[in-house]
Amino acid sequence: MVTLNGAPRSGKTSIAQAMQRKSPELWINIGMDTYINMTPEKNSSWNWFASRW
């Protein structure tokens, strides 16, 4: 797993796409919103964090 962290429009998606093109292995790019939405609520530490803001 590789995590790309940065401000909006800082090139995270471009880097992930370049990694997908260059690697002979399968790389899957999952955005944070997608990850949060596919994680069951009972198992998500994100829900605990987000509820405090």
C-alpha positions in Angstrom: 0.0 0.0 0.0 1.2 3.5 -0.9 -0.4 6.6 0.5 -0.2 9.8 -1.4 -1.0 12.8 0.8 -1.2 16.4 -0.2 -3.3 19.4 -0.8 -6.0 19.4 -3.5 -4.5 19.7 -7.0 -1.0 18.9 -5.8 -0.5 16.0 -8.3 -1.5 12.9 -6.2 -3.7 11.5 -9.0 -1.0 12.2 -11.6 1.6 10.4 -9.5 -0.8 7.4 -9.0 -1.5 7.2 -12.7 2.2 7.3 -13.6 2.8 4.5 -11.1 0.1 2.4 -12.8 1.5 3.0 -16.3 5.2 2.3 -15.3 4.7 -0.7 -13.1 4.5 -4.2 -14.6 2.3 -5.1 -11.5 -1.3 -4.2 -10.9 -1.8 -0.9 -9.0 -5.2 0.2 -7.9 -5.9 3.9 -7.2 -8.6 4.4 -4.6 -9.4 7.9 -3.6 -10.1 8.7 0.1 -13.8 9.4 -0.5 -14.2 6.0 -2.2 -12.3 4.3 0.7 -14.5 5.9 3.3 -17.7 5.0 1.5 -16.6 1.3 1.1 -15.5 0.9 4.7 -18.3 -0.5 7.0 -19.2 2.1 9.5 -18.6 -0.2 12.5 -15.0 -0.8 11.4 -14.1 2.7 10.3 -11.8 4.8 12.5 -12.5 7.6 10.0 -16.1 7.9 11.4 -14.7 8.4 14.9 -12.3 11.1 13.6 -14.9 12.8 11.4 -17.5 12.9 14.1 -15.2 15.1 16.2 -15.0 18.0 13.7 
